Amino acid sequence: MAGQNSFLHVARPLGPAAVGSQPTTAPLNVLIQPQALLSILDHSLRRNADQERVIGTLLGGRSEDGSEVEIRNCYAVGHSETVEQVEVDMDYHKNMLALHLKANPREILIGWYATSNELNTFSALIQNFYSSQGDGTFPHPAVHLTVSTTPGRDIEARTYISAPVGVTPERASDSCLFIPVPHEIKYGDAEKSGLELISGAKDREDRTAGVVTDIEALERAIEEVLRLLDRVSNYVTSVLDEEAPPSNALGQFLLNALALAPKVDPADIERDFNNHIQDVLVVSYLSNTIRTQIDLSNRLATAALTTGAADGLGSSGGGGGEGGQKGGREQRGGKGRGGQQREPRESRDN
């Protein structure tokens, strides 16, 4: 190839086409989500000491015409590899694939990955299995993702599709042509913040990074924007002073970016910002007031229930005392009347 970033685009390998049908010639573009790469790196760190590489299955989505593939998820597949043969746990792969498709019906089988840039006969054998009919990605080509995990070197990812090679039928299962295709690591704002937080721990001895607050994150974002503006300003100044070669593509990109900026007076922006801050403070004050009111109401209700229960117990105790006193008086009176004895009288006949 002429350059490192140049690729050869060919028609995707399909099965026997019907008469009169036209195969697609759209190039394949692969989008990789960061969580898939992190899972692959974690699998590589947990491999056995005698394993040179580990493999796994890639899951994701595909566009309607098959020209764009997005790798969203992956899982490890056990295998053992020697100089003479390779063994892959296909039963585990099929069971895990069925479970993943039940949990995520929108995802499909995309291909497989390996933590080595080497492409050999065993790679072709595994590639043909993932591209086969039934359990494979047929009629779409399987994507092979290689991730270099050599210690002390930068992580390098490459993506391939395969095409059949004109060999004998005996060698067809372990022979194919790997064709590199362009790829892109796609991430959003939340994932970018997480990756920046993780990368901040590489310069520390304990390899830890604390979670920043919202104010600190805003401060870092503003500092990054100012740094990028200074960089662009220095580049433009260098081009105007004929110290750096101009670039039409970069100039067009900067022009499009500046065209998106709203044409608003800075005084209006400052006024709107201050109004927004005041609105935020008012909402915060009202929410705190409502929270305090709810807390006070709960405490008053609890106090009322406690006081009412105590009054009820006191009234019941007082009534019992009065009854006891009356009973005591009656008992004392009875004892007095019962204690008097009358002398017997003699009969009149005597």
C-alpha positions in Angstrom: 0.0 0.0 0.0 1.1 3.5 -0.7 0.5 5.0 2.8 -0.3 3.7 6.2 -3.9 5.1 6.2 -4.7 4.0 2.6 -7.2 1.1 2.2 -8.4 -1.1 -0.6 -12.1 -1.1 -1.0 -13.6 -4.2 -2.6 -17.1 -5.6 -3.0 -18.1 -7.5 0.1 -17.9 -11.3 -0.4 -21.4 -12.8 -0.8 -22.7 -16.2 -1.6 -23.8 -17.3 -5.1 -25.9 -14.5 -6.4 -29.0 -15.0 -8.5 -29.0 -14.3 -12.2 -29.4 -10.6 -12.9 -28.7 -9.4 -9.4 -26.0 -6.8 -8.8 -23.8 -7.2 -5.8 -23.1 -4.1 -3.8 -19.8 -2.3 -4.1 -20.2 0.0 -1.1 -17.1 0.2 1.1 -17.2 -1.0 4.6 -16.7 1.4 7.5 -16.4 0.1 11.1 -17.3 2.2 14.2 -15.9 1.0 17.5 -17.4 1.9 20.9 -15.0 2.5 23.7 -16.7 -0.1 26.0 -15.9 -2.8 23.5 -12.2 -1.9 23.5 -12.1 -1.8 27.3 -13.6 -5.3 27.5 -11.0 -6.6 25.1 -8.2 -5.0 27.1 -9.6 -6.5 30.3 -9.8 -9.9 28.7 -6.1 -9.6 27.6 -5.0 -8.7 31.1 -6.8 -11.8 32.6 -5.3 -14.3 30.1 -3.1 -17.1 31.1 0.7 -16.6 31.2 1.2 -19.2 28.4 -1.3 -17.5 26.0 0.0 -15.2 23.4 -3.4 -13.9 22.4 -7.1 -14.2 23.3 -10.1 -14.2 21.1 -13.8 -13.3 21.5 -17.0 -12.4 19.7 -18.0 -9.0 18.5 -21.6 -7.8 18.7 -23.3 -4.6 17.4 -25.3 -3.2 14.6 -25.2 -2.9 10.8 -26.8 -0.4 8.5 -29.5 -1.5 6.0 -27.1 -1.6 3.0 -24.3 -3.2 5.1 -21.8 -0.4 4.3 -21.4 0.6 8.0 -20.9 -1.6 11.0 -20.9 -0.5 14.7 -19.2 -2.6 17.3 -20.9 -2.1 20.6 -20.3 -5.1 22.7 -18.1 -8.3 22.9 -17.5 -11.3 25.1 -14.6 -13.7 25.5 -14.4 -17.1 24.0 -12.0 -19.7 25.4 -9.5 -21.3 23.0 -6.1 -23.1 23.1 -3.6 -22.5 20.4 -0.4 -24.4 19.6 2.0 -24.4 16.7 0.1 -27.3 15.0 -3.6 -26.8 15.9 -6.1 -24.5 17.5 -9.2 -25.4 19.5 -12.1 -23.0 20.1 -15.0 -23.6 22.5 -17.8 -23.3 20.0 -20.5 -24.6 22.3 -19.7 -21.8 24.8 -19.7 -19.3 21.9 -23.2 -20.4 20.7 -24.7 -20.4 24.2 -23.3 -16.9 25.0 -24.5 -15.6 21.7 -28.0 -16.9 22.3 -28.1 -15.2 25.8 -26.7 -11.9 24.5 -29.3 -11.8 21.7 -32.1 -12.5 24.2 -30.8 -9.7 26.5 -30.1 -7.3 23.6 -32.4 -8.1 20.6 -31.2 -5.2 18.6 -27.6 -6.5 18.5 -26.3 -9.0 16.0 -23.2 -11.0 15.4 -20.5 -8.8 13.8 -17.3 -10.9 13.9 -14.5 -11.7 16.2 -11.4 -10.1 17.8 -7.9 -11.1 18.7 -5.3 -9.4 20.9 -2.5 -9.7 18.3 -1.8 -8.1 14.9 -0.6 -11.4 13.5 -2.7 -13.0 10.8 -2.0 -16.7 10.2 -3.7 -19.9 9.1 -5.6 -20.2 12.4 -6.9 -16.7 11.9 -8.2 -17.7 8.5 -9.9 -20.8 10.0 -11.6 -18.8 12.7 -12.6 -16.1 10.2 -14.2 -18.6 7.9 -16.2 -20.0 10.8 -17.6 -16.6 11.7 -18.4 -15.9 8.1 -20.2 -19.2 7.5 -23.8 -19.8 6.9 -26.1 -20.6 9.8 -24.0 -19.7 12.8 -22.0 -17.0 11.1 -22.6 -13.5 9.6 -23.4 -14.8 6.1 -24.3 -13.1 3.7 -22.4 -10.2 5.2 -18.6 -10.4 5.8 -17.4 -11.0 9.3 -15.3 -8.2 10.8 -12.0 -9.2 12.3 -10.7 -6.7 14.9 -7.0 -6.9 16.1 -5.9 -5.0 19.1 -2.2 -4.9 20.0 -1.6 -5.2 23.7 2.2 -5.2 23.8 3.4 -3.7 27.1 5.2 -0.3 26.8 3.7 0.4 23.4 0.6 2.3 22.2 -2.6 0.3 21.7 -3.2 -0.1 18.0 -6.5 -1.4 16.5 -7.0 -2.7 13.0 -10.1 -4.0 11.2 -10.4 -6.5 8.4 -12.9 -8.3 6.3 -12.1 -11.4 4.3 -12.5 -12.7 0.7 -12.1 -16.3 -0.5 -8.9 -17.3 -2.2 -8.6 -19.7 -5.2 -7.1 -22.7 -3.5 -7.9 -26.4 -3.4 -11.1 -27.5 -1.6 -8.9 -29.1 1.1 -7.4 -25.8 2.0 -10.5 -23.6 1.5 -11.5 -23.8 5.2 -8.2 -22.4 6.5 -7.4 -19.9 3.6 -8.8 -16.5 3.0 -7.6 -13.0 2.1 -7.7 -10.4 4.8 -8.6 -7.0 3.5 -8.1 -4.0 5.8 -11.0 -1.5 6.1 -11.1 1.9 7.8 -12.4 2.1 11.3 -13.2 4.9 13.8 -13.5 4.9 17.5 -16.8 6.6 18.3 -17.6 8.0 21.7 -20.0 10.6 23.1 -19.5 13.4 25.7 -20.2 11.2 28.7 -17.8 8.5 27.4 -15.2 11.2 26.6 -15.3 12.5 30.2 -14.9 8.9 31.5 -11.9 8.2 29.3 -10.3 11.5 30.3 -10.8 10.6 33.9 -9.2 7.2 33.4 -6.3 8.7 31.4 -5.6 11.1 34.2 -4.4 8.3 36.4 -1.5 7.2 34.1 0.8 9.9 35.5 0.2 9.0 39.1 2.2 6.3 41.0 -0.9 4.8 42.7 -2.8 4.7 39.4 -5.9 6.3 40.9 -8.0 9.3 39.9 -10.6 11.0 42.0 -14.0 12.0 40.6 -14.2 15.7 40.0 -17.2 17.9 40.8 -19.4 19.7 38.3 -17.6 23.0 38.9 -14.2 21.4 38.4 -15.4 19.7 35.2 -16.7 23.0 33.9 -13.4 24.7 34.8 -11.4 22.0 32.9 -13.7 22.3 29.9 -13.3 26.0 29.7 -9.5 25.7 30.0 -9.4 23.1 27.2 -11.5 25.4 25.0 -9.1 28.3 25.7 -6.1 26.1 24.9 -7.6 25.0 21.6 -8.4 28.6 20.7 -4.8 29.6 21.4 -3.6 26.8 19.2 -5.8 27.8 16.3 -4.9 31.4 16.7 -1.2 30.5 16.6 -1.7 28.4 13.5 -3.5 31.2 11.7 -0.9 33.7 12.6 1.9 31.4 11.4 0.1 30.9 8.0 -0.4 34.7 7.6 3.3 35.3 8.4 4.2 32.5 5.9 5.9 30.5 8.6 3.6 27.5 8.1 2.2 25.9 4.9 -1.5 26.6 4.4 -4.1 23.9 4.2 -7.3 24.3 2.2 -9.0 21.5 4.1 -8.1 22.9 7.5 -9.2 26.4 6.4 -12.5 25.1 5.2 -13.1 23.3 8.5 -12.3 26.4 10.5 -14.6 28.5 8.3 -17.5 26.0 8.8 -16.9 26.0 12.6 -16.9 29.7 12.8 -20.0 30.0 10.7 -21.9 28.0 13.4 -21.1 30.6 16.1 -24.1 32.9 16.8 -23.6 36.5 15.9 -24.6 38.0 19.3 -23.3 41.0 21.1 -21.1 40.0 24.1 -23.1 42.3 26.3 -26.3 40.4 25.4 -24.6 37.1 26.2 -23.5 38.4 29.6 -27.0 39.6 30.4 -28.6 36.3 29.4 -26.0 34.4 31.4 -26.7 36.5 34.5 -30.5 36.1 34.1 -30.0 32.4 33.8 -27.9 32.3 37.0 -30.6 34.2 38.8 -33.3 31.8 37.6 -31.2 28.9 38.8 -30.7 30.5 42.2 -34.5 31.1 42.5 -35.3 27.5 41.7 -32.7 26.3 44.2 -34.1 28.6 46.9 -37.7 27.4 46.2 -36.6 23.8 46.3 -34.9 24.2 49.6 -37.9 26.0 51.0 -40.2 23.2 49.9 -37.9 20.6 51.4 -37.8 22.5 54.7 -41.6 22.8 54.7 -42.1 19.1 54.1 -39.6 18.2 56.9 -41.4 20.6 59.3 -44.8 19.2 58.5 -43.6 15.6 59.1 -42.1 16.6 62.5 -45.4 18.3 63.5 -47.5 15.4 62.5 -45.2 13.0 64.5 -45.3 15.3 67.5 -49.2 15.4 67.4 -49.5 11.7 67.2 -47.1 11.2 70.2 -48.9 13.8 72.3 -52.4 12.3 71.6 -51.2 8.8 72.6 -49.8 10.1 75.9 -53.2 11.9 76.8 -55.2 8.8 76.1 -53.0 6.7 78.5 -53.4 9.4 81.2 -57.2 9.5 81.1 -57.5 5.7 81.4 -55.3 5.7 84.5 -57.3 8.5 86.2 -60.7 6.7 85.8 -59.3 3.6 87.4 -58.2 5.5 90.5 -61.6 7.0 91.2 -63.2 3.6 90.9 -60.7 2.3 93.3 -61.5 5.0 95.8 -65.2 4.4 95.7 -64.7 0.7 96.0 -62.5 1.4 99.0 -65.2 3.5 100.8 -67.8 0.9 100.1 -65.5 -1.8 101.5 -64.7 0.2 104.6 -68.5 0.9 105.2 -69.3 -2.7 104.8 -66.7 -3.7 107.3 -68.1 -1.2 109.8 -71.7 -2.5 109.6 -70.6 -6.0 109.4 -68.5 -5.6 112.6 -71.5 -4.5 114.9 -72.9 -7.4 116.9 -76.3 -7.4 118.7 -77.0 -9.1 122.0 -79.6 -11.8 121.9 -82.9 -11.0 123.6 -84.8 -13.3 126.1 -88.2 -14.6 125.2 -91.3 -12.9 126.8 -92.7 -16.1 128.1 -89.8 -16.4 130.5 
